[in-house]
Amino acid sequence: MRDLALEGGFHLSAVSTADPPLEIGNVLAGVPGAAPQWRLAQWGTRWNLLPAPETVSADGARTRSNEGKRVTVLPGGLAGEGVVLGVNGPAEYPDGPRKHGEPWPHLLVEQKISRDDPLTAYAALPFRVSFRVDRCDGPPPGEADPGLHTAHITAFWTAHNANRASAGQGDMLWFGVPLFDARHPLPPGHQAEDAGQPLASHKFIYTVEGSRVQEGPVKLGEWRTISCDILPLLREALETAAARGFMKDSRFGDLRLTSFNLGWEVPGSYDCEITLKGLGLDAVPAAP
């Protein structure tokens, strides 16, 4: 992962993947002139961060915020004191609870993965991240439909079939390691087609059970760290996808990791905030 200190800040996404250009400006740089290596995605929001003021505190923390969200890059970024991501769900749903089929706000840090090695080139892919859920205030009891409304945060990768000799070239799946879901003490697993909103990819999503990578319930205000090898979990993801009718022409050696994202998806009226730090993904080469 490049520029974990976030010296170059972020490319800022548009609010919809249907409205090019998909990147509309650069924000929150710590070093003037440094090229952003990350994208800050704000898909599905009513509150575009581009016109929001950007402030710098005495300790160097950089913040951009508006009625719908707040992003603060603390000193050292993801390699130092962290990044704060906050979404004000009630401001995103002024007309009442989100309805089925409606889009929902995202607030994600994203990076393309430039290495093109197949997954079989690795013996292990150790992943780590530390996080603290600082706030998650939901709607009054009885107003949330747990099948439709929540606030959750997951580390996601895309894995594409990049083998030009494969009939499945270009096909892909989503693979996720969950951090938090407002509906559950620990996030459950999720294995299904990406659907539920107009611009969904309709590709397979494989998210592991939170109990496989965390111990005990997530508690507000407490730090915890996830540390796991995602390589065998990626193999599980492909096997499960194939069993469900997806990625049928792809083999494990055809797959490359192509992108990473981490942050909030808030399909409900939740006012939520998380601090992330200690992010990393290592690559252990397979034996020759």
C-alpha positions as a Markdown table, in Angstrom:
| # | Residue | x | y | z |
|---|---|---|---|---|
| 1 | Met | 0.0 | 0.0 | 0.0 |
| 2 | Arg | 1.4 | 3.3 | -1.1 |
| 3 | Asp | 1.6 | 6.6 | 0.9 |
| 4 | Leu | 0.0 | 5.3 | 4.1 |
| 5 | Ala | 1.0 | 8.6 | 5.7 |
| 6 | Leu | -1.4 | 10.3 | 3.2 |
| 7 | Glu | 1.1 | 13.0 | 2.4 |
| 8 | Gly | -0.5 | 13.3 | -1.0 |
| 9 | Gly | -4.1 | 13.4 | 0.4 |
| 10 | Phe | -6.8 | 12.0 | -1.8 |
| 11 | His | -8.4 | 12.3 | -5.2 |
| 12 | Leu | -12.1 | 13.1 | -4.3 |
| 13 | Ser | -14.7 | 11.0 | -6.1 |
| 14 | Ala | -17.9 | 12.3 | -7.6 |
| 15 | Val | -21.1 | 11.5 | -5.7 |
| 16 | Ser | -22.3 | 9.1 | -8.4 |
| 17 | Thr | -20.5 | 6.5 | -10.6 |
| 18 | Ala | -23.0 | 7.5 | -13.3 |
| 19 | Asp | -21.8 | 11.1 | -13.5 |
| 20 | Pro | -18.3 | 11.4 | -15.0 |
| 21 | Pro | -15.7 | 12.6 | -14.3 |
| 22 | Leu | -15.5 | 10.1 | -11.4 |
| 23 | Glu | -12.7 | 12.2 | -9.7 |
| 24 | Ile | -13.5 | 15.9 | -9.2 |
| 25 | Gly | -10.6 | 17.3 | -7.2 |
| 26 | Asn | -7.8 | 16.7 | -4.8 |
| 27 | Val | -8.2 | 17.2 | -1.0 |
| 28 | Leu | -6.4 | 16.9 | 2.3 |
| 29 | Ala | -2.8 | 16.8 | 1.1 |
| 30 | Gly | -0.1 | 17.1 | 3.7 |
| 31 | Val | 2.7 | 17.9 | 1.4 |
| 32 | Pro | 2.1 | 20.6 | -1.3 |
| 33 | Gly | 2.5 | 19.2 | -4.8 |
| 34 | Ala | 2.5 | 15.5 | -3.7 |
| 35 | Ala | 0.5 | 13.3 | -6.0 |
| 36 | Pro | -2.5 | 11.6 | -4.3 |
| 37 | Gln | -2.1 | 7.8 | -4.1 |
| 38 | Trp | -5.6 | 7.3 | -2.6 |
| 39 | Arg | -9.1 | 8.2 | -3.5 |
| 40 | Leu | -11.7 | 9.4 | -1.0 |
| 41 | Ala | -15.0 | 7.9 | -2.3 |
| 42 | Gln | -18.3 | 9.7 | -1.4 |
| 43 | Trp | -20.7 | 7.7 | -3.6 |
| 44 | Gly | -24.4 | 8.1 | -2.9 |
| 45 | Thr | -24.2 | 11.2 | -0.7 |
| 46 | Arg | -26.3 | 14.3 | -0.8 |
| 47 | Trp | -23.4 | 16.3 | 0.6 |
| 48 | Asn | -20.5 | 16.8 | -1.8 |
| 49 | Leu | -17.2 | 17.4 | 0.1 |
| 50 | Leu | -15.6 | 19.4 | -2.7 |
| 51 | Pro | -16.9 | 22.8 | -1.7 |
| 52 | Ala | -16.5 | 22.1 | 2.0 |
| 53 | Pro | -13.8 | 24.2 | 3.8 |
| 54 | Glu | -10.6 | 22.5 | 4.7 |
| 55 | Thr | -8.9 | 23.3 | 8.0 |
| 56 | Val | -5.6 | 22.5 | 9.6 |
| 57 | Ser | -5.3 | 22.3 | 13.4 |
| 58 | Ala | -2.2 | 23.3 | 15.5 |
| 59 | Asp | -1.0 | 19.7 | 15.6 |
| 60 | Gly | -1.2 | 19.4 | 11.8 |
| 61 | Ala | -4.5 | 17.4 | 11.6 |
| 62 | Arg | -6.3 | 18.2 | 8.3 |
| 63 | Thr | -10.1 | 18.2 | 8.2 |
| 64 | Arg | -12.8 | 18.6 | 5.6 |
| 65 | Ser | -16.4 | 18.4 | 6.7 |
| 66 | Asn | -20.0 | 19.4 | 5.9 |
| 67 | Glu | -23.5 | 18.5 | 7.0 |
| 68 | Gly | -23.2 | 14.9 | 5.8 |
| 69 | Lys | -19.7 | 13.8 | 6.7 |
| 70 | Arg | -16.3 | 14.6 | 8.3 |
| 71 | Val | -12.9 | 13.4 | 7.3 |
| 72 | Thr | -9.8 | 14.1 | 9.4 |
| 73 | Val | -6.3 | 13.0 | 8.6 |
| 74 | Leu | -4.4 | 12.9 | 11.9 |
| 75 | Pro | -0.6 | 13.4 | 12.0 |
| 76 | Gly | 1.1 | 10.5 | 10.2 |
| 77 | Gly | -2.2 | 9.4 | 8.5 |
| 78 | Leu | -2.9 | 5.6 | 8.3 |
| 79 | Ala | 0.7 | 5.0 | 9.3 |
| 80 | Gly | 0.5 | 7.3 | 12.3 |
| 81 | Glu | -2.3 | 8.5 | 14.5 |
| 82 | Gly | -4.9 | 7.6 | 12.0 |
| 83 | Val | -7.8 | 8.8 | 9.8 |
| 84 | Val | -11.3 | 9.7 | 11.2 |
| 85 | Leu | -14.3 | 9.0 | 8.9 |
| 86 | Gly | -17.7 | 10.2 | 10.1 |
| 87 | Val | -21.1 | 10.1 | 8.4 |
| 88 | Asn | -24.2 | 11.9 | 9.5 |
| 89 | Gly | -26.9 | 9.5 | 8.4 |
| 90 | Pro | -29.9 | 11.6 | 9.4 |
| 91 | Ala | -28.7 | 14.5 | 7.1 |
| 92 | Glu | -28.5 | 12.0 | 4.3 |
| 93 | Tyr | -32.2 | 10.9 | 4.8 |
| 94 | Pro | -34.1 | 14.1 | 5.4 |
| 95 | Asp | -37.4 | 12.6 | 4.1 |
| 96 | Gly | -37.4 | 9.6 | 6.5 |
| 97 | Pro | -35.9 | 6.1 | 6.6 |
| 98 | Arg | -34.2 | 4.8 | 3.4 |
| 99 | Lys | -36.5 | 2.8 | 1.2 |
| 100 | His | -35.7 | -0.4 | -0.7 |
| 101 | Gly | -33.8 | 0.3 | -3.8 |
| 102 | Glu | -32.6 | 3.7 | -2.8 |
| 103 | Pro | -28.9 | 4.5 | -2.9 |
| 104 | Trp | -26.9 | 5.0 | 0.3 |
| 105 | Pro | -23.9 | 7.1 | 1.3 |
| 106 | His | -20.4 | 5.7 | 1.2 |
| 107 | Leu | -17.3 | 7.2 | 2.7 |
| 108 | Leu | -14.3 | 5.1 | 1.7 |
| 109 | Val | -10.5 | 5.3 | 1.4 |
| 110 | Glu | -9.6 | 3.5 | -1.8 |
| 111 | Gln | -6.4 | 2.5 | -3.6 |
| 112 | Lys | -5.7 | 0.7 | -6.9 |
| 113 | Ile | -3.2 | -2.2 | -6.5 |
| 114 | Ser | -0.5 | -2.0 | -9.1 |
| 115 | Arg | 1.1 | -5.4 | -8.7 |
| 116 | Asp | -0.1 | -7.9 | -11.2 |
| 117 | Asp | 1.2 | -11.1 | -9.6 |
| 118 | Pro | -1.4 | -14.0 | -9.6 |
| 119 | Leu | -2.5 | -15.1 | -6.1 |
| 120 | Thr | -0.6 | -18.3 | -6.6 |
| 121 | Ala | 2.6 | -16.2 | -6.4 |
| 122 | Tyr | 2.1 | -15.7 | -2.7 |
| 123 | Ala | 2.5 | -18.0 | 0.3 |
| 124 | Ala | 0.6 | -15.5 | 2.5 |
| 125 | Leu | -1.0 | -12.1 | 2.4 |
| 126 | Pro | -0.9 | -10.8 | 6.0 |
| 127 | Phe | -3.4 | -7.9 | 6.5 |
| 128 | Arg | -3.7 | -5.7 | 9.6 |
| 129 | Val | -5.7 | -2.7 | 10.7 |
| 130 | Ser | -6.5 | -1.1 | 14.0 |
| 131 | Phe | -9.8 | 0.7 | 14.6 |
| 132 | Arg | -12.0 | 2.4 | 17.1 |
| 133 | Val | -15.7 | 3.1 | 16.6 |
| 134 | Asp | -16.1 | 6.5 | 18.2 |
| 135 | Arg | -19.8 | 6.9 | 17.7 |
| 136 | Cys | -22.8 | 5.1 | 16.2 |
| 137 | Asp | -26.1 | 6.7 | 17.1 |
| 138 | Gly | -29.0 | 5.0 | 15.4 |
| 139 | Pro | -32.7 | 5.8 | 14.8 |
| 140 | Pro | -35.2 | 5.5 | 17.7 |
| 141 | Pro | -36.2 | 1.9 | 18.5 |
| 142 | Gly | -38.7 | 0.5 | 16.1 |
| 143 | Glu | -37.8 | 2.9 | 13.2 |
| 144 | Ala | -35.0 | 0.8 | 11.7 |
| 145 | Asp | -35.6 | -2.3 | 9.6 |
| 146 | Pro | -32.6 | -4.5 | 10.2 |
| 147 | Gly | -33.0 | -6.0 | 6.8 |
| 148 | Leu | -32.6 | -2.6 | 5.2 |
| 149 | His | -31.0 | -0.1 | 7.6 |
| 150 | Thr | -27.5 | -0.2 | 9.3 |
| 151 | Ala | -24.1 | 1.4 | 9.3 |
| 152 | His | -21.2 | -0.9 | 8.6 |
| 153 | Ile | -17.5 | -0.8 | 7.7 |
| 154 | Thr | -15.6 | -3.5 | 5.9 |
| 155 | Ala | -12.2 | -3.8 | 4.3 |
| 156 | Phe | -12.8 | -4.8 | 0.7 |
| 157 | Trp | -10.6 | -6.0 | -2.2 |
| 158 | Thr | -11.5 | -6.7 | -5.8 |
| 159 | Ala | -10.0 | -9.7 | -7.4 |
| 160 | His | -10.1 | -9.9 | -11.2 |
| 161 | Asn | -9.3 | -12.7 | -13.6 |
| 162 | Ala | -6.4 | -11.2 | -15.5 |
| 163 | Asn | -5.4 | -14.4 | -17.4 |
| 164 | Arg | -5.7 | -13.6 | -21.1 |
| 165 | Ala | -5.9 | -17.3 | -21.9 |
| 166 | Ser | -8.9 | -17.8 | -19.6 |
| 167 | Ala | -12.5 | -17.9 | -20.8 |
| 168 | Gly | -13.2 | -15.9 | -17.6 |
| 169 | Gln | -10.8 | -13.0 | -18.3 |
| 170 | Gly | -12.2 | -9.8 | -16.8 |
| 171 | Asp | -14.6 | -11.4 | -14.4 |
| 172 | Met | -14.2 | -10.4 | -10.8 |
| 173 | Leu | -15.4 | -10.8 | -7.2 |
| 174 | Trp | -15.5 | -8.7 | -4.0 |
| 175 | Phe | -13.7 | -10.0 | -0.9 |
| 176 | Gly | -14.3 | -8.5 | 2.5 |
| 177 | Val | -13.0 | -8.5 | 6.0 |
| 178 | Pro | -15.6 | -6.9 | 8.3 |
| 179 | Leu | -14.8 | -4.4 | 11.1 |
| 180 | Phe | -18.2 | -3.3 | 12.4 |
| 181 | Asp | -22.0 | -3.6 | 11.8 |
| 182 | Ala | -24.4 | -1.6 | 13.9 |
| 183 | Arg | -26.9 | -4.5 | 13.9 |
| 184 | His | -24.5 | -7.1 | 15.5 |
| 185 | Pro | -22.0 | -7.4 | 18.3 |
| 186 | Leu | -19.7 | -8.9 | 15.6 |
| 187 | Pro | -20.4 | -8.6 | 11.9 |
| 188 | Pro | -21.8 | -11.8 | 10.3 |
| 189 | Gly | -20.5 | -13.1 | 7.1 |
| 190 | His | -22.1 | -12.2 | 3.8 |
| 191 | Gln | -22.0 | -14.2 | 0.6 |
| 192 | Ala | -24.3 | -13.0 | -2.2 |
| 193 | Glu | -24.6 | -11.0 | -5.4 |
| 194 | Asp | -23.8 | -7.3 | -5.1 |
| 195 | Ala | -27.2 | -5.8 | -5.5 |
| 196 | Gly | -29.7 | -3.6 | -3.7 |
| 197 | Gln | -29.0 | -0.2 | -5.4 |
| 198 | Pro | -29.2 | 1.0 | -9.0 |
| 199 | Leu | -25.4 | 1.1 | -9.7 |
| 200 | Ala | -24.6 | -2.2 | -8.0 |
| 201 | Ser | -21.9 | -4.4 | -9.8 |
| 202 | His | -24.0 | -7.6 | -9.7 |
| 203 | Lys | -20.7 | -9.5 | -9.0 |
| 204 | Phe | -20.3 | -11.9 | -6.1 |
| 205 | Ile | -19.4 | -10.6 | -2.7 |
| 206 | Tyr | -17.7 | -12.8 | -0.1 |
| 207 | Thr | -17.3 | -11.3 | 3.3 |
| 208 | Val | -15.9 | -13.6 | 6.1 |
| 209 | Glu | -17.6 | -13.9 | 9.5 |
| 210 | Gly | -16.3 | -11.3 | 12.0 |
| 211 | Ser | -15.8 | -14.1 | 14.5 |
| 212 | Arg | -13.0 | -15.5 | 12.3 |
| 213 | Val | -10.9 | -12.4 | 12.5 |
| 214 | Gln | -12.0 | -10.8 | 15.8 |
| 215 | Glu | -12.7 | -11.9 | 19.4 |
| 216 | Gly | -15.6 | -10.6 | 21.4 |
| 217 | Pro | -18.1 | -7.8 | 20.6 |
| 218 | Val | -17.0 | -4.5 | 19.1 |
| 219 | Lys | -17.5 | -1.8 | 21.8 |
| 220 | Leu | -17.7 | 1.9 | 21.2 |
| 221 | Gly | -14.6 | 3.8 | 22.2 |
| 222 | Glu | -12.3 | 0.8 | 22.4 |
| 223 | Trp | -9.4 | 0.1 | 20.1 |
| 224 | Arg | -9.0 | -3.3 | 18.5 |
| 225 | Thr | -6.8 | -4.8 | 15.9 |
| 226 | Ile | -7.5 | -7.2 | 13.1 |
| 227 | Ser | -4.5 | -9.3 | 11.9 |
| 228 | Cys | -5.1 | -12.2 | 9.5 |
| 229 | Asp | -3.8 | -13.9 | 6.4 |
| 230 | Ile | -6.3 | -13.2 | 3.6 |
| 231 | Leu | -4.8 | -15.6 | 1.1 |
| 232 | Pro | -6.7 | -18.8 | 2.2 |
| 233 | Leu | -9.8 | -16.7 | 2.7 |
| 234 | Leu | -9.6 | -15.5 | -1.0 |
| 235 | Arg | -9.4 | -19.2 | -2.1 |
| 236 | Glu | -12.6 | -19.8 | 0.0 |
| 237 | Ala | -14.2 | -16.8 | -1.7 |
| 238 | Leu | -13.6 | -18.1 | -5.2 |
| 239 | Glu | -14.8 | -21.6 | -4.3 |
| 240 | Thr | -18.0 | -20.2 | -2.8 |
| 241 | Ala | -18.5 | -17.9 | -5.8 |
| 242 | Ala | -18.2 | -20.9 | -8.2 |
| 243 | Ala | -20.6 | -23.0 | -6.1 |
| 244 | Arg | -23.2 | -20.1 | -6.4 |
| 245 | Gly | -22.8 | -19.8 | -10.2 |
| 246 | Phe | -20.3 | -17.0 | -10.3 |
| 247 | Met | -16.7 | -17.0 | -11.6 |
| 248 | Lys | -17.3 | -20.4 | -13.2 |
| 249 | Asp | -14.5 | -19.9 | -15.7 |
| 250 | Ser | -11.9 | -18.7 | -13.3 |
| 251 | Arg | -9.2 | -20.6 | -11.4 |
| 252 | Phe | -7.3 | -19.3 | -8.3 |
| 253 | Gly | -4.1 | -18.8 | -10.4 |
| 254 | Asp | -6.1 | -16.5 | -12.7 |
| 255 | Leu | -6.8 | -14.0 | -10.0 |
| 256 | Arg | -5.0 | -10.7 | -9.2 |
| 257 | Leu | -5.9 | -8.2 | -6.5 |
| 258 | Thr | -6.8 | -5.0 | -8.3 |
| 259 | Ser | -8.1 | -2.6 | -5.7 |
| 260 | Phe | -8.7 | -2.0 | -2.0 |
| 261 | Asn | -11.2 | 0.1 | -0.1 |
| 262 | Leu | -12.1 | 0.7 | 3.6 |
| 263 | Gly | -14.8 | 2.8 | 5.1 |
| 264 | Trp | -18.4 | 3.4 | 5.9 |
| 265 | Glu | -21.5 | 2.3 | 4.0 |
| 266 | Val | -24.6 | 3.8 | 5.7 |
| 267 | Pro | -27.9 | 2.6 | 4.4 |
| 268 | Gly | -29.7 | 3.9 | 7.4 |
| 269 | Ser | -30.1 | 7.1 | 9.6 |
| 270 | Tyr | -27.0 | 6.4 | 11.8 |
| 271 | Asp | -24.6 | 9.2 | 13.0 |
| 272 | Cys | -21.4 | 7.3 | 13.0 |
| 273 | Glu | -17.6 | 7.8 | 13.2 |
| 274 | Ile | -14.6 | 5.6 | 13.2 |
| 275 | Thr | -10.8 | 6.1 | 13.6 |
| 276 | Leu | -8.5 | 3.9 | 11.5 |
| 277 | Lys | -4.8 | 3.4 | 11.8 |
| 278 | Gly | -2.0 | 0.8 | 11.5 |
| 279 | Leu | -3.2 | -0.3 | 8.0 |
| 280 | Gly | -1.0 | -2.7 | 6.1 |
| 281 | Leu | -1.0 | -5.6 | 3.6 |
| 282 | Asp | 2.2 | -7.6 | 3.1 |
| 283 | Ala | 3.0 | -10.1 | 0.4 |
| 284 | Val | 5.0 | -13.2 | 1.3 |
| 285 | Pro | 6.3 | -14.9 | -1.9 |
| 286 | Ala | 5.6 | -18.5 | -2.5 |
| 287 | Ala | 8.6 | -20.8 | -2.6 |
| 288 | Pro | 10.1 | -21.2 | -6.1 |
